[in-house]
Amino acid sequence: MKRVYIIASLFIIIFTAFKAHAQDKAQDNKIYEKSYIALYGGVSNPTGNYGSTDYNNNKSGFAKKGVTFGIEGAIYVYKNLGIGYTLSFQDQGKLIYDDTYSLAQNYTTSYAADGTTVSATGRYHNWNILVGPQYSFVYHKFVLDLRASAGFIKMASTPEISVQVTGVPEQTAIFYQRKSSAFVVGYGGNVGLRYKLSDGFAIGVKGAYISSPGPSIKTEGRTDNLGRLVTKLPISEFQTTLGFTIIF
């Protein structure tokens, strides 16, 4: 469903561009958008599996609401059709006490153990590097930007989780869900609204959705694969941000 949304957004942008091309003669006196770059920041919300805390879902990420900041912009190549770009950093938090407690209780049940101790270190940090077609609609000082994008997500770190079960002869050693760091494919789309303060500056708000199959996750020290076993961490984020734009 998410891929359908992204593809539909791309078709809308392309269709709009062709429609604009067909109306060229009627728009000869129109002033078209200039390229811009913006510095922005805001809130990044994990969605779907990424934000899930369901022990029985091996794709649950336990990620949390966090901050995002970065630079974005567009270079217009034909009237109001341009190539948009984004470089951003996200901090999606860490596992909290309630998360490790829930994992411990459920591992105890899965292993029929006397008890389980779970600890987690590290945070979810990633960089988004995305580019794609953008079309802008202008009304007086307001500019509505629609963009579909694809590129790479650099997963800088994920939490590392250690699990020790007691009373299970087949699993006496501590086992670890290791942290991951990798480049993975990402895609998304966003809608932004800018207000021009002058010919050279603007402020704007933006909503963006980013998704990725995510990095592979390795587990070490496990001799009995009972209960939760994570092998992949899908990433999905919805971001709301505020930015300051320089027009050139």
C-alpha positions in Angstrom: 0.0 0.0 0.0 2.9 2.4 0.8 4.5 1.7 -2.5 1.2 2.4 -4.3 1.1 5.8 -2.5 4.6 6.7 -3.6 4.0 5.6 -7.2 0.7 7.4 -7.4 2.4 10.6 -6.1 5.0 10.3 -8.8 2.4 9.9 -11.6 0.5 12.9 -10.2 3.7 15.0 -10.4 4.5 13.8 -14.0 0.9 14.3 -15.1 0.9 17.9 -13.7 4.2 18.6 -15.5 2.8 17.5 -18.9 -0.4 19.5 -18.3 1.7 22.5 -17.6 3.7 21.9 -20.8 0.5 21.8 -22.8 -0.5 25.2 -21.4 2.8 26.9 -22.2 1.3 29.4 -24.8 -1.3 30.6 -22.3 1.3 31.1 -19.6 4.0 33.0 -21.4 3.8 35.9 -19.0 3.8 33.7 -15.9 6.7 34.0 -13.4 8.1 30.6 -12.5 9.7 29.4 -9.4 13.4 29.9 -8.6 15.6 27.2 -7.1 15.9 27.2 -3.3 17.6 25.6 -0.3 16.2 25.3 3.1 17.3 24.5 6.7 14.6 22.7 8.6 13.9 20.8 11.8 11.0 19.1 13.5 9.5 15.8 14.8 10.0 12.4 13.3 7.4 9.7 14.2 8.1 6.0 13.7 5.2 4.3 12.0 4.1 0.7 11.3 6.6 -2.0 12.4 9.3 0.6 13.2 7.3 2.0 16.1 5.7 -1.3 17.2 6.4 -2.8 20.6 4.8 -6.2 19.9 7.0 -9.0 21.1 5.4 -11.5 18.8 6.1 -9.4 15.7 9.7 -10.1 14.8 9.8 -6.8 12.7 8.8 -4.6 15.7 11.4 -1.9 16.1 10.5 -0.2 19.4 11.6 3.1 17.9 10.3 6.3 19.5 9.2 9.8 18.5 12.3 11.9 18.0 13.9 14.9 16.3 14.9 15.4 12.7 16.8 18.2 11.1 18.6 18.8 7.8 18.7 20.6 4.5 16.3 20.3 1.5 15.5 22.1 -1.6 14.9 22.0 -5.3 16.6 22.9 -8.6 14.0 23.8 -11.2 14.7 22.4 -14.6 11.5 23.3 -16.5 9.3 26.1 -15.3 7.8 24.8 -12.0 9.1 21.2 -12.5 12.3 20.5 -10.6 14.5 18.0 -8.9 14.1 18.0 -5.1 16.6 16.8 -2.6 16.8 16.0 1.1 19.7 15.3 3.5 18.4 14.8 7.0 19.3 13.2 10.4 16.9 11.4 12.6 17.1 10.3 16.3 14.3 7.8 17.0 15.2 7.2 20.6 16.0 4.0 22.5 14.4 1.0 24.3 13.0 2.2 27.6 12.4 0.2 30.8 8.9 -0.8 29.8 10.3 -2.3 26.6 13.0 -4.4 28.2 10.6 -5.5 31.0 8.1 -6.7 28.4 10.8 -8.5 26.4 12.1 -10.2 29.6 8.6 -11.4 30.6 7.9 -12.8 27.1 11.3 -14.5 26.7 10.6 -16.2 30.1 7.4 -17.5 28.7 8.9 -18.6 25.4 11.7 -20.5 27.0 9.7 -21.7 30.0 12.6 -20.2 32.0 12.8 -19.4 35.7 13.5 -15.7 34.7 15.1 -13.5 32.1 17.2 -10.3 32.2 17.1 -8.0 29.2 19.2 -4.9 28.7 19.6 -2.5 25.8 22.2 0.1 24.9 22.4 2.6 22.1 19.9 4.6 20.0 18.3 4.6 16.6 20.2 7.1 14.5 19.9 7.4 10.7 20.6 9.7 7.8 18.2 10.1 4.8 19.6 11.0 1.4 16.8 11.3 -1.1 16.1 13.0 -4.5 13.2 13.0 -6.9 10.8 15.0 -9.1 9.0 18.0 -7.6 6.2 20.2 -8.9 5.3 23.5 -7.3 2.0 25.3 -7.5 2.1 29.1 -6.9 -0.6 31.3 -5.5 0.5 34.9 -4.7 3.1 34.5 -2.0 2.3 30.8 -1.2 4.0 27.9 -2.9 2.7 24.3 -2.6 5.4 21.7 -3.3 4.7 18.1 -4.2 7.6 15.6 -4.3 8.2 11.9 -4.7 11.7 10.8 -3.9 14.1 7.8 -3.6 17.6 7.2 -2.5 19.5 5.8 0.5 19.1 5.6 4.2 22.3 5.4 6.2 21.5 3.5 9.4 24.2 4.9 11.7 23.2 2.8 14.7 20.5 0.6 16.3 20.2 -0.5 19.9 22.0 -3.6 21.0 20.0 -6.0 23.2 21.4 -8.6 25.5 19.2 -11.5 26.9 20.0 -13.9 29.7 17.6 -16.6 30.5 17.9 -18.7 33.7 16.8 -22.3 34.3 17.2 -23.4 30.7 20.1 -25.9 30.2 20.0 -25.5 26.4 20.6 -21.7 26.7 23.0 -20.9 29.5 25.0 -18.2 27.7 23.9 -14.6 27.2 22.7 -14.0 23.6 22.8 -10.7 21.8 20.8 -8.9 19.2 23.7 -6.9 17.7 23.5 -3.2 16.6 23.4 -2.6 12.9 25.0 0.0 10.7 24.3 -0.1 6.9 23.2 1.7 3.8 19.8 0.7 2.6 17.4 1.8 -0.1 14.7 4.3 0.9 11.8 6.0 -0.8 9.1 8.5 0.1 7.1 11.5 -0.7 6.3 14.9 0.9 4.0 17.9 0.7 5.3 21.3 1.6 3.8 24.8 1.9 6.1 27.8 1.7 5.3 31.5 2.3 7.6 34.1 0.6 8.8 36.8 3.0 10.6 38.5 0.1 12.2 37.6 -3.3 15.0 35.9 -1.5 13.6 34.3 1.6 10.6 32.2 2.7 9.4 30.1 5.6 7.6 26.8 5.3 6.1 23.7 6.8 6.3 20.2 5.4 5.0 16.7 5.9 7.1 13.8 4.7 6.8 10.0 4.7 9.9 7.9 4.3 10.1 4.1 4.2 12.8 1.4 3.7 13.1 -2.4 3.9 15.7 -1.6 6.5 19.0 -3.2 7.6 19.6 -6.9 8.5 19.9 -7.7 12.1 22.3 -10.4 13.5 21.8 -12.4 16.7 24.9 -14.1 18.4 25.2 -16.6 21.2 21.8 -18.2 20.8 21.6 -22.0 20.9 17.9 -22.4 21.0 15.7 -20.2 18.7 12.6 -20.0 20.9 10.4 -16.9 20.9 11.4 -13.6 19.3 14.1 -13.6 16.7 14.8 -10.4 14.7 16.5 -10.7 11.3 15.3 -7.5 9.6 14.3 -4.0 10.8 11.9 -2.2 8.4 12.1 1.6 8.7 9.1 4.0 8.3 8.8 7.6 9.5 6.4 10.4 9.2 7.9 13.8 9.8 6.4 17.3 10.4 8.9 20.1 10.1 9.4 23.9 9.9 12.0 25.4 7.7 13.7 28.6 6.6 14.3 29.0 2.9 16.8 30.9 0.8 15.7 31.5 -2.8 18.3 31.9 -5.6 
